[in-house]
């Protein structure tokens, strides 16, 4: 009897959290905080609005001073395995390589010993029900545009580490207007944010986004689910 009662409670909680995923806020504003505070951030997350936090990702010396030159100096001769291809880190400063793109590589975060810096950022958003946490690093050179994506994780953070990027955010209410269309045609439905070092943007679940960069750019990403949605989020 106790087992079935426990099972019913779990099913109710899972159903509640899944319902909340799709219950997005059609009337929204982009919230902005000048500094990170876990309690304030927890309350803001409930509003299901994009959250822009200044002066967060540049707190760590590891990220504040990071550049391609520093990565190469600290990791001489490093070869990156990305999508079954081997890429020399040094190629990102080679004048003959005009355009490079390593997107959402999880392994190089630990290889470059950046995990403690990512932890500092994540801790401002920590929740005891979070699970399946992943850290990613994007290395971009030249003109790059990341294709439109939908955030299917309870927590998603994007932050500029080096260089600059333009991030476009789209409310799920524009899904029909933006799906399967080129980035240039859908920008009018989005909200542009100029990402610079120090800024962290939290993208609500079910929101769409893409970003563009011109020149040298290093971007970090953090994703996390929770215990009630992890299976659903990773199967859909």
C-alpha positions, 0 to 999 in steps of 0.5 A: 500500500505504501509503495503504491501511494509513493508511486502515485505521488511520484506520478503526480509530481512528474506530471506537474513538472512536465505540465509546467515545461509547456506552460510558458509565459506569452507575456514576458520581459527580459529580466536583468540583474547586476549581480547573482543572488541564489534566492532572487534567481530562484524566484525569477526562474519561476516567472519563466522569463529570460534572465540576464545577469551581469558581472557573473562569468567574469568573477573567475580568473580562469574565465576572465583572462581566457583567450585562444592564445592563453588556451594554446599557451596552457595546452601546447600541442593540444588536439581536440576530438570533435564530431569524430574529427581531430582539430588542432587548438593552434589552428584557431590562431592560424591566419590561414584558417579563416573559419573554425567551429567547435560547438558544444564540446563537453570534453574540453571543459575538463581538459582545459581545467575549466570545471571549477569556473563553471561550478562558480556560475552554476552555483548561483542557479543550484537547486537540490532537484537538479540532475544531469548537469552538463558543461560545454565550451564553444570555440568559434573563429570567423563568421559563425551562425548557430542554427535555431535550437529549442531549449529542452532543459530546465536550466540553460545558461549561455555566457560569453567568455572571450569576444562578442556574440549576438544572441536571438531569443524567441518566445514559444508563441512564435514557433509557427513563424520561425521553424524551418526558416533561415535565421535572417528571416526570423530575426524580426520575431526575436529579441537580440542580446549583445553578449559580452564577457561577464554576462550570463543569460538564462534561457527558459525551457521551450524557448528558441534561440540562436547566436552569431559571432564574427571574429574570435569567440569563446562561449560557455554553456550549462544545461541541467534537468531535474529529477522529475523531467530528466527522462522526458526531456531527454526522450523527446 
